[in-house]
Amino acid sequence: MIIYNAEIYSMTEDMHFYGYVEIEGSKIVAVEQGKPESVSENDIDANGGLLFPGFIDAHTHLGIIENGIGFEGDDCNEISDPFTPQMRALDGINPYDRCFEDARNAGITSVMISAGSANACGGEMVLLKTAGRCADEMLVSSCGMKFALGENPKTVYNDRDETPVTRMATVALIREGLQKAKLYAEKLERFEEHPDEEEPPEYDIKCEALLQLLEGDEKAHFHCHRSDDVATAHRIAKEFGLDLVIIHGTGAHKNADLFGEWGLSVIVGPIICDRGKPEMKDLDIACAGKLYKEGVHVAICTDHPEVPIQYLPLSVALAVKGGLPREAGLRAITSEAADILGVSDRIGRIQAGLDADLVLFADDPLDIMNDPVFTMINGKIVYKNNK
């Protein structure tokens, strides 16, 4: 299949040009400028439209908090224990949640889905495509472990008269869990090197769940709103050699220059919401732009259902209004999001060898009046605008 006569925003170095994309099966096999030598009736004329990589929402609770159901469809927070790295978001997702369709209809082809922020550690996050019948066939990667600092764990466990009820206790739980996993890994390594001399560690599901994180194969995603919590997350990451990603960063722009020096990545959002709790008092559409200008790596999320997932492009538009350069805004839901999540070998750019996840617009995708012409996932059209 060839998509031709398109204004291609590849999100590579040669970002913007007129050309065509060739697809075989689920993969992009060629991206070229100009016109193809020939086309067939099975090829797609883009009619001069704007072709982008499928949009990525880098932090959501899509399908793990189901649309309009309440407790029965809410599998986001396992609050029987404040430290639960053994929980896997993959096991709580309903792919038939209506909001997956809302995502496809808005051009969103991939989403990071996470446990909530009630626990100091909530569990393993997963990146899914937004089309499929079961989570396993939608899975791109399990690529993050969810941690939370600040108000949320304090509030949840204070209401239960259990620990943690302070920021200190939340961090102590994280340190304890990571240190146990580190010692577990060391003992496991000694046993594997000298099986005749050493005993294997007694199986510990929490420590097992943290091994990939400590080995650098998964990133540590820390829910932080206040800038002091961002600094704490950075402190923990340095102590244990973690690959750190900050989620939300509502007040991070206060220390934007410092966080830029540290080389932090921040997934900014939700943007379209009220200042509904104390640590969101610094919510400002200028946050993403201020962070970007100081060298922070920025992606943008909805935090669905905090902001409905279909408003991801609108969230970017507001960040651009607040000072984020337009190209950086588009990268914040394509190439930069993929880089931050560690999946740029699969998605985020229009490039040979990557998944054929594409979205075509007739005009500006950041204009609220414009819907996609079509959305494609793995080389198949999963939404077509019939208006």
Secondary structure as UniProt FT lines:
FT   STRAND          2..9
FT   STRAND          16..24
FT   TURN            25..26
FT   STRAND          27..33
FT   TURN            41..42
FT   STRAND          44..45
FT   TURN            47..48
FT   STRAND          50..53
FT   STRAND          55..60
FT   TURN            63..64
FT   TURN            67..68
FT   HELIX           71..73
FT   TURN            79..80
FT   TURN            85..86
FT   HELIX           89..92
FT   TURN            95..96
FT   HELIX           98..105
FT   TURN            106..107
FT   STRAND          108..113
FT   STRAND          121..129
FT   HELIX           135..138
FT   STRAND          139..148
FT   HELIX           151..159
FT   TURN            160..161
FT   HELIX           167..193
FT   TURN            195..197
FT   HELIX           205..214
FT   TURN            215..216
FT   STRAND          219..224
FT   HELIX           227..240
FT   STRAND          244..248
FT   TURN            250..251
FT   HELIX           252..255
FT   HELIX           256..261
FT   TURN            262..263
FT   STRAND          265..268
FT   HELIX           278..280
FT   TURN            281..282
FT   TURN            285..286
FT   HELIX           287..293
FT   TURN            294..295
FT   STRAND          297..300
FT   TURN            303..306
FT   HELIX           309..311
FT   HELIX           312..321
FT   TURN            322..323
FT   HELIX           326..331
FT   TURN            332..334
FT   HELIX           335..341
FT   TURN            344..346
FT   TURN            352..353
FT   STRAND          358..361
FT   TURN            365..366
FT   TURN            368..369
FT   STRAND          372..377
FT   TURN            378..379
FT   STRAND          380..384
//
